[in-house]
Amino acid sequence: MCRPSSVHPRKGLVTAASSPDLTAFDAVLFDLDGVLTPTAEVHMHAWKTMFDELFAAWEITPAYTDDDYFEYLDGKKRYDGVASLLRSRDIEVPWGDPSDPVEADTVCGIGNRKNVVFERVLRAEGIAAYPGSVALLDLLQAAGTPIAVVSSSKNAEEVLRVAGLRERFTVVMDGVIAERDHLSSKPAPDVFLEGARMLGVDPARSAAVEDAISGVQSAAAGGFALVVGVDRGVGAQALTDAGAHLVVSDLQELVP
């Protein structure tokens, strides 16, 4: 059994022989989109739809690509992502306020436009959790290992509810709390550290699970004993370089 006090995981793809026992940690903190549910795909679709329209209307070049999502948006709070991507095109607009209407040409207004698309797709199509992720949650809960969600999304509560996962978690550290408490966006460690504080555990004896480069960097900066990267498309090497101790393609690989 791999105990937190003596964890020295080898960076890179996990194998059956090197797979740690996550029930041995004081707690396991999970990102949501792309880790527990495939909502990252819905987010990608919503961002692309919104930015394609915005770039066309404002004659912004170069065109928006999936690489922009992974580099500037994935894992970050919504408005931080908007500002970061626009900055990559040398565009600055007023920050505005979260209450801005979707027509407002502000960072918040633009972010709110994206959220309208996201909510429409989520409610129309629903979302199902990854079976391998559910299997790992079942294992941890059976062992009595505390679990929490640490998400940059303001939609985390609704996503968890639609996916049938909400009742599993006593702690959901989401984008609503991050904005209220002025917590810095991933890759800063703030949200993961706050999640650990809310759960009442020491990051140095806990594990974090992430699929985004910025999220892995956040957990690594927070000093978590084990940072698991889930490669849903960003690439195993990129997650390893960001600070993941090991990388899996699905959380089923961590279930004996």
N, C-alpha and C positions, 0 to 999 in steps of 0.2 A: 504494500500500500504506500502511496506517495503522500507523505505528511507535509503540511505547509511549512513547517520549520526547517525542512531539509530539502525543499524543492529547488532543483537546479536543472530545469528542463532544457533540452537541447533545442535551439532555434531551428525551425523548419517544419516540414511536413511530419505529422505525428504518425507513428506506426503502432501496431497492436502491442508491441513489446514496450514502447515508451509511453503509452497512453496513461496519463495520471488518473487517480481516483478522485473525482471532484467532490465526492461526499466527505473526503478527509479535510476539506477546507472549512473555515468558519462560516463562509457564505459564498454564494456565486451570484454575481451581478451581470445581467444580460442587457445588451442593446436590444431594441425591438425590431425595427425595420431591417430585413435581410438576415436577421439572426433567428428570431422566433417566428416571424411571418414574412411572406414574400412581398410585403408592402413597398419594399425598395423599388420594385418594378412599377408599382402604381405611382410612386413619387417621381421616378424617372420619366414616365409618360406625361405626368402633369407638368413637370418642369419644362420638358421639351415643347409641349403644346403651347405653354404660355410664352416661353422665350422665342420660339419660332415666330409667333405673332408680333411680339414686341420688337424683335430685331428687324422684321420686315417693315413695320410701321416707322421705326426710327432710322432705317437704313444703316443698321449696325453690321460691321464686318470685323473679323470673319464670322461665318455662320455658327450657330450653336451646335455642339456635338456631344456625344455621350462622354467623351473625355472631359468636357467642361463639368459634367455632373460629378464625376469622381474627384476631380481636382478642386472644385470650388464649392460644391453644394453638399456632397455626401457626408452625413454625420454632423453637420453644423446646424445651429439654430437657423430658422427660415430667413430672417432678415439679414443675419450675418452672411448667409450664403448669397443672397441677392446682391448685397454690397460688394462682396468679394468677386463675383462674376462680372458685374458691371465695371469694376475697377480694372479687371483684366482687359477690358476693351477701352480703357481710358475714359470711362464715363462716370461722372459723379452727379448724383441727384440728392435732393434733401432727404434726410432720414424719415421725417414725418412721424406719425404716431400709429400704434397698432390699431387704433379705431378708424384709420383712414379708409375711405371707400375704395373699391377695386379700380375705380377710374382715376385715382390720384397717381400722378407721376412722381411718387416718392418710393423709397426703399420699402416702406411698410405697405403702401398701396400695391406695389408690384408683387410683393410676397403674398398679399391677400388674394390677388388674382389667381395665383398658383393654387392656393388652398381651395378655392371654389371648384377648380377642376378635380383636385384630389378627392374632395368630399363627394362629388358627383359620381366618380368612378367607384369609390369605396361602397357607397350606398346602393349603387346599381348592381355591382358584381359581387359584393361581399369579399371576405378573405378567409382563408383557412391556414392554420399554423402548419409549419413544416413537421411532418410526422417524426423525423429524427429529433427535432427540438422538443416535441411533446414527450418522447420517450425519455430524454434526459431529464426533463422537469419531473416526470413520474419517479424516476430513480432518486433524484435529490429529495423530493417531498417524502418518499417512503423512508428515506434515511434520516429525515428531520433536519436536513441542511437548509438554512435560511436562504431565500432567493429574493431578488429584486429586479426591477426593470429600470434602466438608466437610458432615457431616450431624449434626443433633442427636439422631438416632434411635439407640437401642441395637440396633435391628434392621437396621442398614445392611448389615452383612456378609451376613446371610441374604437380604435383598432383592436385593443385587447378585448373589449366587449363583443365586437362583431366576430372575432376569432374564437370566442368562448374561453378566453384565458384570464379574464380580469380577476376572478375569485381566487386564483392561485397566488396572487401577490398582495402582501400587506403594504409594500412600499413600491410606489411608482414615481420615480424622479423624472419629470418630463419637462417639455419646453415651457409649459405654463409656469411651473415653479421656478425654472431658470430665469425667465423674464421677470417674474415678481421679485425674486431675490437678487437680481442683477448678477447672476453667475455667468462667467465667461464661457463662450462656446467651446466645444471640442475643436482643436486638440489640447486646450488647457485642461488641467485635471479637475477643475471645479465640480463638474456635474457628477463624476464618479466618486469623488470624495464626499460630496453631499449625500449621494445615495448610500454610501457606507455609513455615514453618520446617522442617517435616518433609520438604517437597519440596526445600528448599534454594534458594528463590527470594525475590526482593524483591517485596513487594506493590506497590510503586510502579511495577514493570515487568510486572505480571501482571494478569489479568482474573478476575473472579468472576461466576458465573451463579446467580441465585436467583429463586424465585417467591414467597417470603413477604416481607411488609413487614419483619418483624424481621430476616430474613436479608439483605435489601438494606441495611438500616440497619447491620448488622454489617459487611458488606463495605465500605460507604462509610466507616464509622468506622475501618476498618483501613487506609485509604489506598490501596486498589487503583486502578490506573490506569484501569480500565474496569469498571463494574458494570452487568451486563446483567440486566434484569428480564424474567421470562417470565410473561406474564399468562395464568394458568390459571383466572382467575375473580375474583381480588382487585381487578382494575381497573388499567388502564395509568396513570391519573393518581395513584392511591395509591402505585404503585411508583416513579413519577417523584418524587413528593413525599418518598418515603422515601430517595431518593438515587440511584436508577438513572439512569445516563447515557443509556440507551436501553432501549426496551421492545419485545419481540417477542411474538407469540402462539405461535410454535413455533420451535425452534432451526434448523429447515430454512431459515429466512430468512437465516441467517448462513453458509449453505453456497453458494458460487458455482455 
